[in-house]
Amino acid sequence: MTTRALQPRYLLIGIWLAGLMLLGVVFSEVSGGFLPLPRWGVVTLILALSTIKATLVALYYMHLQSDRKLLVLVALAPVLLIVLACGVIFSSRLVRL
């Protein structure tokens, strides 16, 4: 049951998603050129853009902005596990003997 008032929001979010995707492609292609960032910096930027895109998709296309808080916590649990796993990986790299 969609109304005409909601359709421009979907179009606007789609334009944002396309723009963020294009920005990620530009970052990956020009990282060695005029963008003076190391490779890990470019990867971090692209991962941040991907996180923003995933959040937009979850909020607007999966309709999580109108669901209960418990469902949002369940959706965010894998993110916490990924952050913890990355922390373990990077901390073991720092204390390598």
KOLSEDREN-788238 format. One line per field, with one value per atom (N, C-alpha, C): residue in three letters; x, y, z; atom name; residue number from 1. Coordinates in nm, 3 decimals. Example, Ala and Ser with C-alpha at 12.3 -4.5 7.8 and 13.67 -1.06 7.14 Angstrom:
2
residuo	[ALA  ALA  ALA  SER  SER  SER]
px	[1.319  1.230  1.320  1.285  1.367  1.290]
py	[-0.569  -0.450  -0.330  -0.225  -0.106  0.003]
pz	[0.780  0.780  0.780  0.708  0.714  0.787]
atomo	[N  CA  C  N  CA  C]
num	[1  1  1  2  2  2]
//
This chain:
97
residuo	[MET  MET  MET  THR  THR  THR  THR  THR  THR  ARG  ARG  ARG  ALA  ALA  ALA  LEU  LEU  LEU  GLN  GLN  GLN  PRO  PRO  PRO  ARG  ARG  ARG  TYR  TYR  TYR  LEU  LEU  LEU  LEU  LEU  LEU  ILE  ILE  ILE  GLY  GLY  GLY  ILE  ILE  ILE  TRP  TRP  TRP  LEU  LEU  LEU  ALA  ALA  ALA  GLY  GLY  GLY  LEU  LEU  LEU  MET  MET  MET  LEU  LEU  LEU  LEU  LEU  LEU  GLY  GLY  GLY  VAL  VAL  VAL  VAL  VAL  VAL  PHE  PHE  PHE  SER  SER  SER  GLU  GLU  GLU  VAL  VAL  VAL  SER  SER  SER  GLY  GLY  GLY  GLY  GLY  GLY  PHE  PHE  PHE  LEU  LEU  LEU  PRO  PRO  PRO  LEU  LEU  LEU  PRO  PRO  PRO  ARG  ARG  ARG  TRP  TRP  TRP  GLY  GLY  GLY  VAL  VAL  VAL  VAL  VAL  VAL  THR  THR  THR  LEU  LEU  LEU  ILE  ILE  ILE  LEU  LEU  LEU  ALA  ALA  ALA  LEU  LEU  LEU  SER  SER  SER  THR  THR  THR  ILE  ILE  ILE  LYS  LYS  LYS  ALA  ALA  ALA  THR  THR  THR  LEU  LEU  LEU  VAL  VAL  VAL  ALA  ALA  ALA  LEU  LEU  LEU  TYR  TYR  TYR  TYR  TYR  TYR  MET  MET  MET  HIS  HIS  HIS  LEU  LEU  LEU  GLN  GLN  GLN  SER  SER  SER  ASP  ASP  ASP  ARG  ARG  ARG  LYS  LYS  LYS  LEU  LEU  LEU  LEU  LEU  LEU  VAL  VAL  VAL  LEU  LEU  LEU  VAL  VAL  VAL  ALA  ALA  ALA  LEU  LEU  LEU  ALA  ALA  ALA  PRO  PRO  PRO  VAL  VAL  VAL  LEU  LEU  LEU  LEU  LEU  LEU  ILE  ILE  ILE  VAL  VAL  VAL  LEU  LEU  LEU  ALA  ALA  ALA  CYS  CYS  CYS  GLY  GLY  GLY  VAL  VAL  VAL  ILE  ILE  ILE  PHE  PHE  PHE  SER  SER  SER  SER  SER  SER  ARG  ARG  ARG  LEU  LEU  LEU  VAL  VAL  VAL  ARG  ARG  ARG  LEU  LEU  LEU]
px	[0.084  0.000  0.090  0.123  0.209  0.127  0.167  0.102  0.199  0.146  0.231  0.328  0.296  0.385  0.514  0.509  0.627  0.719  0.670  0.750  0.867  0.853  0.971  1.081  1.047  1.148  1.230  1.164  1.235  1.325  1.278  1.359  1.479  1.457  1.567  1.671  1.627  1.720  1.795  1.726  1.793  1.900  1.873  1.973  2.093  2.067  2.177  2.262  2.194  2.268  2.354  2.301  2.379  2.497  2.475  2.583  2.693  2.655  2.755  2.832  2.764  2.831  2.931  2.890  2.979  3.099  3.077  3.187  3.285  3.235  3.322  3.405  3.344  3.418  3.526  3.493  3.591  3.706  3.676  3.784  3.874  3.815  3.897  3.981  3.933  4.005  4.114  4.094  4.191  4.275  4.279  4.352  4.502  4.557  4.699  4.732  4.632  4.653  4.658  4.558  4.560  4.511  4.463  4.415  4.530  4.593  4.712  4.679  4.614  4.581  4.648  4.691  4.744  4.631  4.669  4.569  4.469  4.515  4.423  4.326  4.368  4.277  4.164  4.198  4.096  4.000  4.053  3.968  3.874  3.925  3.842  3.730  3.763  3.660  3.552  3.595  3.499  3.413  3.471  3.392  3.293  3.332  3.241  3.125  3.154  3.047  2.954  3.010  2.928  2.839  2.891  2.811  2.694  2.719  2.612  2.506  2.550  2.455  2.373  2.437  2.363  2.262  2.298  2.205  2.085  2.109  1.999  1.905  1.961  1.878  1.798  1.861  1.791  1.680  1.705  1.606  1.488  1.516  1.408  1.349  1.431  1.376  1.333  1.396  1.355  1.262  1.234  1.139  1.174  1.302  1.341  1.318  1.296  1.276  1.142  1.048  0.919  0.903  1.004  0.995  1.035  1.014  1.046  1.196  1.235  1.377  1.446  1.374  1.434  1.481  1.403  1.442  1.565  1.577  1.695  1.818  1.804  1.915  1.956  1.859  1.889  1.962  1.925  1.991  2.132  2.156  2.288  2.384  2.334  2.419  2.532  2.508  2.620  2.727  2.687  2.785  2.878  2.822  2.903  2.999  2.952  3.039  3.152  3.124  3.228  3.332  3.287  3.380  3.467  3.408  3.487  3.588  3.547  3.638  3.754  3.725  3.833  3.926  3.870  3.954  4.048  3.999  4.085  4.194  4.158  4.257  4.365  4.325  4.424  4.505  4.445  4.521  4.625  4.593  4.693  4.808  4.781  4.887  4.981  4.924  5.005  5.096  5.057  5.136  5.211  5.234  5.306  5.448  5.495  5.629  5.728]
py	[-0.116  0.000  0.124  0.169  0.287  0.405  0.519  0.641  0.719  0.815  0.896  0.982  1.014  1.097  1.023  0.889  0.812  0.786  0.790  0.758  0.853  0.984  1.070  1.040  0.995  0.960  0.841  0.741  0.627  0.669  0.759  0.807  0.886  0.968  1.046  0.954  0.853  0.758  0.681  0.645  0.578  0.664  0.793  0.886  0.895  0.902  0.905  0.777  0.663  0.537  0.533  0.580  0.582  0.678  0.793  0.889  0.836  0.770  0.712  0.599  0.522  0.417  0.476  0.581  0.648  0.709  0.765  0.821  0.712  0.595  0.483  0.437  0.432  0.394  0.497  0.625  0.731  0.720  0.697  0.680  0.563  0.454  0.337  0.355  0.434  0.452  0.558  0.664  0.775  0.776  0.666  0.664  0.683  0.638  0.656  0.787  0.858  0.982  1.104  1.189  1.316  1.305  1.188  1.169  1.116  1.201  1.159  1.079  0.966  0.880  0.745  0.684  0.547  0.451  0.332  0.232  0.202  0.193  0.163  0.278  0.401  0.516  0.511  0.472  0.460  0.347  0.235  0.123  0.166  0.243  0.291  0.381  0.470  0.558  0.478  0.378  0.298  0.215  0.164  0.090  0.181  0.305  0.400  0.432  0.451  0.475  0.354  0.235  0.114  0.101  0.143  0.139  0.237  0.354  0.452  0.398  0.336  0.279  0.167  0.081  -0.028  0.027  0.133  0.195  0.254  0.323  0.379  0.270  0.161  0.051  -0.010  -0.030  -0.091  0.000  0.128  0.220  0.244  0.260  0.302  0.189  0.098  -0.008  -0.130  -0.150  -0.260  -0.211  -0.081  -0.017  -0.038  -0.032  -0.050  0.076  0.192  0.313  0.310  0.227  0.221  0.097  0.013  -0.108  -0.080  -0.180  -0.167  -0.162  -0.111  -0.097  -0.232  -0.334  -0.467  -0.520  -0.498  -0.544  -0.468  -0.341  -0.263  -0.319  -0.355  -0.414  -0.548  -0.626  -0.754  -0.731  -0.628  -0.597  -0.543  -0.478  -0.421  -0.519  -0.632  -0.731  -0.782  -0.812  -0.855  -0.748  -0.622  -0.514  -0.516  -0.536  -0.544  -0.663  -0.775  -0.892  -0.867  -0.799  -0.767  -0.673  -0.574  -0.481  -0.554  -0.643  -0.720  -0.811  -0.876  -0.963  -0.882  -0.767  -0.681  -0.635  -0.606  -0.567  -0.678  -0.801  -0.914  -0.933  -0.921  -0.939  -0.832  -0.707  -0.600  -0.598  -0.638  -0.639  -0.750  -0.863  -0.970  -0.931  -0.848  -0.800  -0.702  -0.627  -0.530  -0.596  -0.708  -0.773  -0.895  -0.900  -1.013  -1.013  -1.129  -1.142  -1.190]
pz	[0.000  0.000  0.000  -0.116  -0.126  -0.175  -0.132  -0.178  -0.265  -0.333  -0.421  -0.341  -0.216  -0.135  -0.099  -0.091  -0.055  -0.174  -0.295  -0.412  -0.434  -0.417  -0.434  -0.332  -0.212  -0.113  -0.164  -0.221  -0.276  -0.390  -0.474  -0.584  -0.532  -0.432  -0.373  -0.309  -0.237  -0.176  -0.284  -0.391  -0.503  -0.566  -0.579  -0.633  -0.539  -0.408  -0.311  -0.318  -0.330  -0.339  -0.465  -0.575  -0.700  -0.688  -0.625  -0.606  -0.515  -0.408  -0.318  -0.385  -0.469  -0.543  -0.642  -0.711  -0.805  -0.732  -0.615  -0.536  -0.494  -0.457  -0.422  -0.541  -0.659  -0.779  -0.810  -0.797  -0.822  -0.724  -0.596  -0.496  -0.530  -0.575  -0.604  -0.731  -0.825  -0.951  -0.943  -0.866  -0.864  -0.737  -0.665  -0.539  -0.558  -0.669  -0.693  -0.761  -0.809  -0.884  -0.795  -0.806  -0.734  -0.591  -0.549  -0.412  -0.327  -0.246  -0.172  -0.046  -0.063  0.050  0.033  0.142  0.130  0.097  0.060  0.018  0.129  0.253  0.363  0.386  0.355  0.368  0.267  0.145  0.040  0.075  0.124  0.164  0.277  0.372  0.482  0.432  0.338  0.280  0.207  0.130  0.055  0.150  0.257  0.356  0.428  0.455  0.518  0.424  0.296  0.199  0.189  0.193  0.188  0.311  0.426  0.548  0.540  0.484  0.467  0.371  0.262  0.166  0.229  0.307  0.372  0.473  0.541  0.636  0.565  0.453  0.376  0.325  0.275  0.226  0.340  0.454  0.567  0.619  0.625  0.681  0.587  0.459  0.369  0.286  0.236  0.152  0.234  0.349  0.437  0.547  0.549  0.640  0.787  0.820  0.960  1.043  0.980  1.060  1.133  1.089  1.156  1.243  1.252  1.333  1.478  1.559  1.701  1.723  1.837  1.871  1.885  1.927  1.942  1.807  1.703  1.570  1.520  1.554  1.517  1.589  1.714  1.788  1.728  1.685  1.621  1.489  1.416  1.289  1.312  1.424  1.452  1.519  1.565  1.631  1.541  1.413  1.328  1.311  1.312  1.301  1.422  1.540  1.661  1.654  1.605  1.592  1.492  1.384  1.285  1.345  1.420  1.484  1.585  1.662  1.759  1.689  1.579  1.505  1.446  1.392  1.338  1.449  1.566  1.678  1.721  1.721  1.756  1.652  1.525  1.418  1.426  1.441  1.444  1.572  1.685  1.809  1.808  1.746  1.739  1.646  1.552  1.462  1.535  1.630  1.704  1.806  1.863  1.966  1.915  1.786  1.728  1.780  1.825  1.881  1.780]
atomo	[N  CA  C  N  CA  C  N  CA  C  N  CA  C  N  CA  C  N  CA  C  N  CA  C  N  CA  C  N  CA  C  N  CA  C  N  CA  C  N  CA  C  N  CA  C  N  CA  C  N  CA  C  N  CA  C  N  CA  C  N  CA  C  N  CA  C  N  CA  C  N  CA  C  N  CA  C  N  CA  C  N  CA  C  N  CA  C  N  CA  C  N  CA  C  N  CA  C  N  CA  C  N  CA  C  N  CA  C  N  CA  C  N  CA  C  N  CA  C  N  CA  C  N  CA  C  N  CA  C  N  CA  C  N  CA  C  N  CA  C  N  CA  C  N  CA  C  N  CA  C  N  CA  C  N  CA  C  N  CA  C  N  CA  C  N  CA  C  N  CA  C  N  CA  C  N  CA  C  N  CA  C  N  CA  C  N  CA  C  N  CA  C  N  CA  C  N  CA  C  N  CA  C  N  CA  C  N  CA  C  N  CA  C  N  CA  C  N  CA  C  N  CA  C  N  CA  C  N  CA  C  N  CA  C  N  CA  C  N  CA  C  N  CA  C  N  CA  C  N  CA  C  N  CA  C  N  CA  C  N  CA  C  N  CA  C  N  CA  C  N  CA  C  N  CA  C  N  CA  C  N  CA  C  N  CA  C  N  CA  C  N  CA  C  N  CA  C  N  CA  C  N  CA  C  N  CA  C  N  CA  C  N  CA  C  N  CA  C  N  CA  C  N  CA  C  N  CA  C  N  CA  C  N  CA  C  N  CA  C]
num	[1  1  1  2  2  2  3  3  3  4  4  4  5  5  5  6  6  6  7  7  7  8  8  8  9  9  9  10  10  10  11  11  11  12  12  12  13  13  13  14  14  14  15  15  15  16  16  16  17  17  17  18  18  18  19  19  19  20  20  20  21  21  21  22  22  22  23  23  23  24  24  24  25  25  25  26  26  26  27  27  27  28  28  28  29  29  29  30  30  30  31  31  31  32  32  32  33  33  33  34  34  34  35  35  35  36  36  36  37  37  37  38  38  38  39  39  39  40  40  40  41  41  41  42  42  42  43  43  43  44  44  44  45  45  45  46  46  46  47  47  47  48  48  48  49  49  49  50  50  50  51  51  51  52  52  52  53  53  53  54  54  54  55  55  55  56  56  56  57  57  57  58  58  58  59  59  59  60  60  60  61  61  61  62  62  62  63  63  63  64  64  64  65  65  65  66  66  66  67  67  67  68  68  68  69  69  69  70  70  70  71  71  71  72  72  72  73  73  73  74  74  74  75  75  75  76  76  76  77  77  77  78  78  78  79  79  79  80  80  80  81  81  81  82  82  82  83  83  83  84  84  84  85  85  85  86  86  86  87  87  87  88  88  88  89  89  89  90  90  90  91  91  91  92  92  92  93  93  93  94  94  94  95  95  95  96  96  96  97  97  97]
//
